[in-house]
Amino acid sequence: MVKKRSHGEGSLFKRKDGYWVAQATVQGKHISKYFKSQGEARNWLHETIKQIGDGMSLLAAQTTLEEFLHQWLISYQNSIRPNTFNQYAGLIHNRIIPALGKIKLKDLSTTQVQVFINSEVKRGASPPMIRYIHGVLRRALNFALKWNLIVRNPALGVSRPRIIRNEMKTLSDDQVRSFLSSVRGNRYEALYWLALSTGLRQGELLGLKWSDLEWSTKHLHIRRQVQRQKGKGLVLTEPKSAAGKRLVVLSSHTIGALQTHFNLQIDEKIAAGKRWQENDLIFPSTFGTPLDHSNLSKDFKESLKRAGLPEIRFHDLRHTSASLMLMQGVNPKIVQERLGHSDISLTLNTYSHVMPSMQESAAEKLDELLVPIDVSNEIKKVSEPAPTYSVPDHD
């Protein structure tokens, strides 16, 4: 009588066609895998029995990476922003599943993940994209760990291409003045003023409402952003991060620009008539709806060209604002708060190119404080005896 194998037991045998078969028992069911060599079969069996001993279930043993990723996307959908979810889903369906999807989740190895990453390098994917793909896979497999489907994350320990950061493009103070002069009277003049004086992101600027502005205190509350979402078009969403919800104090000149813009918007409402859709937006389209990023970017490029300035991205106005603030000696903590960075280290690392000039300024200021004043002449005058004078006698 053949003895029935118990949970966690295994066997190894060779078939007539030369393949080796490794079998293990999980919760009363056999799972098996075929190999060309005995060594590969033995290694798989050893690892599988160890995983069973660590608590691996039958479901975990039978689930492929593709099946798991589908379930993970469903469960994770409400935890991330719609655009982020669409990006994750696209990378999983178009990149990860075609390469690794048929592999059993329990059998996925670090070597296989590394081969996949290497193939992405060969196909010409950029280092940031490869790191993003790897990050999605690593994050998903962390959930597999939490759900006790695997005992280790095979995406850890993988070598990824190094990101070579491009030199940041910013405008100098003279170039900023030239740019602002070139947009005088432009429909977006106040928007450009606000972008350069606050460092707000493009989406944050387009999501501003008049109710966010306190005219008397010059306080502007950042509460939302405009974002394009698949199937929905332009929508108002939460800021990029918790730190994105913030208060920014405006200058008197910026308030003046916004007052002029407010008056011009009244004229636009009258001109649009019934076509105007009131959304209380500070920078809407000519019909009151959220402004398309592409329309603003087009005007921005044309404005740069008119001013005779090099072409930069709209986002570089944010970098320009931060760099100018730091070069003017504004405390980095204040810069961090105005930009909406979650951590000051992000601000310092992003704008480290400004630090050398700040160090020179700090060195000069410390010199003024520490270099002793030469008072030797004054001491000499005090130590010398006072001159004596003969006073004539008076009768």
PESULJO-V649913 format. One record per residue. RES is the residue in one small letter. PHI is phi as a letter, one per 20 degrees, with the letter a starting at -180 (* if undefined). NEAR is the number of other C-alpha atoms within 10 Angstrom. D_CENTER is the distance of its C-alpha to the mean C-alpha in Angstrom with 1 decimal. Layout:
# PESULJO-V649913
[[RES,PHI,NEAR,D_CENTER] [RES,PHI,NEAR,D_CENTER]]
This chain:
# PESULJO-V649913
[[m,*,3,64.1] [v,f,4,60.5] [k,f,5,58.5] [k,f,9,55.4] [r,f,15,52.3] [s,e,13,50.5] [h,g,16,46.8] [g,n,19,45.1] [e,e,17,47.9] [g,b,20,47.7] [s,b,14,49.8] [l,b,14,49.8] [f,b,13,52.2] [k,d,16,52.8] [r,e,9,53.5] [k,f,6,56.3] [d,e,7,53.8] [g,n,11,52.6] [y,f,16,49.2] [w,e,20,48.6] [v,d,21,47.6] [a,d,25,45.8] [q,c,22,46.1] [a,c,24,44.9] [t,d,21,45.7] [v,c,25,43.1] [q,l,13,44.5] [g,n,13,47.7] [k,d,13,46.2] [h,e,16,46.1] [i,c,15,43.0] [s,b,19,43.7] [k,b,13,42.3] [y,d,17,44.1] [f,c,16,43.9] [k,e,13,45.8] [s,c,13,46.5] [q,f,18,47.8] [g,f,11,45.3] [e,f,15,42.3] [a,f,23,43.9] [r,f,20,44.8] [n,f,11,41.2] [w,f,20,39.8] [l,f,22,42.5] [h,f,14,42.0] [e,f,13,38.2] [t,f,26,38.9] [i,f,20,41.6] [k,f,14,39.3] [q,f,19,36.6] [i,f,21,39.4] [g,f,14,40.5] [d,e,12,37.0] [g,o,16,37.2] [m,f,21,36.0] [s,e,16,37.3] [l,f,17,39.0] [l,g,11,36.2] [a,f,20,33.7] [a,f,20,36.1] [q,e,15,36.5] [t,e,17,32.9] [t,e,20,31.3] [l,f,23,27.6] [e,f,20,27.6] [e,f,16,29.3] [f,f,19,26.9] [l,f,22,23.8] [h,f,14,25.4] [q,f,11,26.1] [w,f,15,22.7] [l,f,17,21.1] [i,f,11,23.8] [s,f,10,23.2] [y,e,12,19.4] [q,g,15,19.3] [n,e,10,19.6] [s,e,10,17.0] [i,c,11,14.0] [r,f,13,13.4] [p,g,16,15.8] [n,f,13,13.6] [t,f,13,11.6] [f,f,17,15.2] [n,f,16,16.5] [q,f,13,14.2] [y,g,19,15.1] [a,f,19,18.7] [g,f,12,18.9] [l,f,18,17.8] [i,f,22,20.2] [h,f,15,23.1] [n,e,10,22.9] [r,d,15,21.9] [i,f,22,22.3] [i,f,18,25.4] [p,g,11,27.5] [a,e,17,27.1] [l,c,18,27.3] [g,g,19,28.1] [k,e,14,31.9] [i,f,17,31.6] [k,f,17,32.6] [l,g,24,29.8] [k,f,23,32.0] [d,e,17,32.7] [l,f,19,29.3] [s,d,15,29.1] [t,f,16,26.7] [t,f,13,28.8] [q,f,17,28.3] [v,f,23,24.5] [q,f,19,24.8] [v,f,13,27.1] [f,f,17,24.7] [i,f,22,21.8] [n,f,15,24.5] [s,f,13,25.6] [e,f,17,22.1] [v,f,16,22.4] [k,f,9,25.9] [r,f,8,25.1] [g,n,9,22.8] [a,f,13,19.3] [s,f,14,16.7] [p,g,16,15.4] [p,f,15,11.7] [m,f,15,13.2] [i,f,20,15.5] [r,f,18,13.1] [y,f,15,11.3] [i,g,19,14.9] [h,f,23,15.9] [g,f,15,13.1] [v,f,19,14.4] [l,f,21,18.0] [r,f,17,17.5] [r,f,12,16.1] [a,f,19,19.1] [l,f,24,21.6] [n,f,19,20.7] [f,f,16,22.0] [a,f,22,25.0] [l,f,13,25.7] [k,f,10,25.6] [w,e,11,27.9] [n,l,15,30.3] [l,e,24,30.2] [i,c,24,29.5] [v,d,17,30.2] [r,b,16,27.4] [n,e,20,24.1] [p,f,22,25.0] [a,e,23,21.4] [l,f,17,21.4] [g,n,11,22.9] [v,e,14,21.9] [s,e,13,21.4] [r,c,15,18.5] [p,f,14,18.5] [r,f,11,17.1] [i,e,12,14.5] [i,e,8,16.2] [r,f,7,14.0] [n,f,6,15.7] [e,f,7,17.2] [m,f,12,15.5] [k,d,15,17.8] [t,c,21,18.9] [l,e,20,22.2] [s,f,13,24.9] [d,f,13,26.6] [d,f,8,29.5] [q,f,16,27.4] [v,f,20,25.7] [r,f,12,29.3] [s,f,17,30.4] [f,f,21,27.6] [l,f,19,28.3] [s,f,13,32.0] [s,f,17,31.4] [v,d,21,29.8] [r,f,11,32.6] [g,n,12,33.9] [n,f,14,31.0] [r,g,15,30.0] [y,d,16,26.4] [e,g,19,27.7] [a,f,25,26.6] [l,f,22,23.1] [y,f,21,22.7] [w,g,20,24.3] [l,f,22,21.8] [a,f,22,18.8] [l,f,20,20.2] [s,e,22,21.5] [t,c,24,18.6] [g,m,26,15.4] [l,f,25,14.4] [r,f,22,12.0] [q,g,20,14.3] [g,f,21,13.9] [e,f,23,14.7] [l,f,23,17.6] [l,f,25,19.0] [g,e,27,18.8] [l,f,24,20.9] [k,d,19,24.5] [w,f,16,27.5] [s,f,12,27.9] [d,e,17,24.7] [l,d,21,26.6] [e,d,14,29.3] [w,f,14,31.5] [s,f,7,33.7] [t,e,9,31.1] [k,m,14,28.6] [h,e,16,25.9] [l,c,20,23.1] [h,e,17,21.3] [i,e,24,17.8] [r,c,19,18.1] [r,b,20,16.6] [q,b,20,15.1] [v,e,23,16.6] [q,b,24,15.2] [r,e,16,17.2] [q,d,16,18.0] [k,g,10,20.3] [g,n,6,23.8] [k,d,8,23.2] [g,m,11,22.2] [l,e,16,20.6] [v,c,13,20.1] [l,e,18,19.1] [t,c,18,16.4] [e,f,17,15.0] [p,g,21,12.2] [k,g,16,8.5] [s,b,10,9.3] [a,f,12,12.7] [a,f,16,12.3] [g,f,22,11.8] [k,f,17,15.5] [r,b,15,17.3] [l,d,16,20.3] [v,c,20,20.6] [v,e,15,24.0] [l,e,18,25.2] [s,e,14,27.8] [s,f,10,31.3] [h,f,13,30.8] [t,f,19,27.7] [i,f,20,29.7] [g,f,12,32.5] [a,f,17,30.4] [l,f,21,29.2] [q,f,14,32.9] [t,f,14,34.0] [h,f,20,31.3] [f,f,16,32.5] [n,f,10,36.0] [l,f,12,35.1] [q,f,18,33.3] [i,f,11,36.6] [d,f,10,38.3] [e,f,16,35.8] [k,f,17,36.5] [i,f,11,40.2] [a,f,13,39.9] [a,f,14,37.9] [g,m,10,40.4] [k,f,9,40.1] [r,f,12,37.2] [w,f,16,35.0] [q,d,16,32.7] [e,f,11,32.0] [n,c,13,28.5] [d,m,15,28.6] [l,f,19,25.6] [i,f,23,25.7] [f,c,23,24.4] [p,e,21,25.7] [s,f,17,27.4] [t,f,17,31.2] [f,d,18,31.9] [g,n,20,29.7] [t,e,17,27.2] [p,g,23,23.4] [l,e,19,22.9] [d,f,17,21.6] [h,g,16,18.7] [s,f,9,20.9] [n,f,10,23.8] [l,f,16,22.0] [s,f,15,20.5] [k,f,11,24.1] [d,f,15,25.6] [f,f,20,23.1] [k,f,16,24.2] [e,f,13,27.8] [s,f,19,27.6] [l,f,19,26.3] [k,f,14,29.1] [r,f,13,31.7] [a,e,17,30.7] [g,m,13,31.1] [l,d,15,27.5] [p,f,12,25.4] [e,f,13,23.0] [i,c,15,19.4] [r,f,12,16.5] [f,g,18,16.4] [h,f,17,12.9] [d,f,18,14.8] [l,f,26,16.8] [r,f,20,14.0] [h,f,22,14.0] [t,f,22,17.8] [s,g,24,18.1] [a,f,28,16.3] [s,f,24,18.4] [l,f,19,21.5] [m,f,19,21.2] [l,f,19,20.8] [m,f,15,23.7] [q,e,12,25.8] [g,n,12,25.5] [v,f,13,23.4] [n,g,11,22.4] [p,g,17,18.8] [k,f,15,18.6] [i,f,14,19.5] [v,f,21,16.9] [q,g,19,14.2] [e,f,19,15.8] [r,f,21,16.2] [l,f,22,12.6] [g,n,25,11.5] [h,f,18,9.5] [s,f,14,10.2] [d,b,12,11.8] [i,f,16,13.9] [s,f,13,13.2] [l,f,12,9.8] [t,f,19,11.9] [l,f,17,14.6] [n,f,10,13.0] [t,f,14,11.3] [y,d,17,14.7] [s,f,12,17.1] [h,f,13,19.0] [v,e,16,20.4] [m,f,15,21.7] [p,g,11,24.9] [s,f,14,26.3] [m,f,15,25.5] [q,f,11,27.4] [e,f,11,30.3] [s,f,15,30.6] [a,f,13,30.5] [a,f,12,33.1] [e,f,11,35.4] [k,f,11,35.1] [l,f,11,36.0] [d,g,11,38.9] [e,f,11,40.3] [l,e,10,40.2] [l,e,9,41.5] [v,f,8,44.0] [p,f,8,47.4] [i,e,8,49.7] [d,f,8,53.0] [v,d,8,55.6] [s,f,9,58.4] [n,f,9,60.5] [e,f,9,60.2] [i,f,10,61.3] [k,f,10,64.2] [k,f,10,65.4] [v,f,10,65.4] [s,f,9,67.3] [e,f,8,70.0] [p,f,8,73.2] [a,f,8,73.8] [p,f,5,76.5] [t,d,6,80.0] [y,c,6,82.2] [s,e,5,86.0] [v,d,6,87.0] [p,f,6,90.5] [d,f,5,93.0] [h,d,4,94.1] [d,f,3,97.6]]
